[in-house]
Amino acid sequence: MYEKLGRMGYPTEMVLEVIKNLELTDESMELSEDDLVWEEKKQQEKLDRDFQKYLRTQRQKGLAGKVLIYQIKKSLMGRGYPYELINEKIEAMQEELLDE
């Protein structure tokens, strides 16, 4: 939350004050196995769409190889995808991306 508000331009002091005053409660919600599988599938499909979008965009800019991979990772991380999930996708496509 701190990083997000900072990127949005809020002053550090204000962000820290707001975070200190929050009363956070942990309302754990247990998902069934089917719900977990469905959520993972949904996230993977969204990652695939965003990956292809950023791949097209960066290729149109003339990027290739490691620079292309770096820019795609950067864009996907900016969208909030977990680093591990991004790396799995990149590794699956690594040979194709580096051969260009």
HULINCOR-V988443 format. One record per residue. N is the residue number from 1. RES is the residue in one letter. PSI is psi as a letter, one per 20 degrees, with the letter a starting at -180 (NA if undefined). Layout:
{{N & RES & PSI} {N & RES & PSI}}
This chain:
{{1 & M & g} {2 & Y & g} {3 & E & g} {4 & K & g} {5 & L & h} {6 & G & g} {7 & R & h} {8 & M & i} {9 & G & j} {10 & Y & q} {11 & P & q} {12 & T & g} {13 & E & g} {14 & M & g} {15 & V & g} {16 & L & g} {17 & E & g} {18 & V & g} {19 & I & g} {20 & K & h} {21 & N & i} {22 & L & q} {23 & E & n} {24 & L & p} {25 & T & q} {26 & D & o} {27 & E & n} {28 & S & p} {29 & M & o} {30 & E & p} {31 & L & q} {32 & S & r} {33 & E & g} {34 & D & h} {35 & D & g} {36 & L & g} {37 & V & g} {38 & W & g} {39 & E & g} {40 & E & g} {41 & K & g} {42 & K & g} {43 & Q & h} {44 & Q & g} {45 & E & g} {46 & K & g} {47 & L & g} {48 & D & g} {49 & R & g} {50 & D & h} {51 & F & g} {52 & Q & h} {53 & K & g} {54 & Y & h} {55 & L & g} {56 & R & g} {57 & T & g} {58 & Q & h} {59 & R & h} {60 & Q & h} {61 & K & i} {62 & G & j} {63 & L & q} {64 & A & r} {65 & G & c} {66 & K & h} {67 & V & g} {68 & L & g} {69 & I & g} {70 & Y & g} {71 & Q & h} {72 & I & g} {73 & K & g} {74 & K & g} {75 & S & g} {76 & L & h} {77 & M & h} {78 & G & h} {79 & R & i} {80 & G & j} {81 & Y & q} {82 & P & q} {83 & Y & h} {84 & E & g} {85 & L & g} {86 & I & g} {87 & N & h} {88 & E & g} {89 & K & g} {90 & I & g} {91 & E & h} {92 & A & h} {93 & M & i} {94 & Q & g} {95 & E & g} {96 & E & g} {97 & L & h} {98 & L & i} {99 & D & i} {100 & E & NA}}
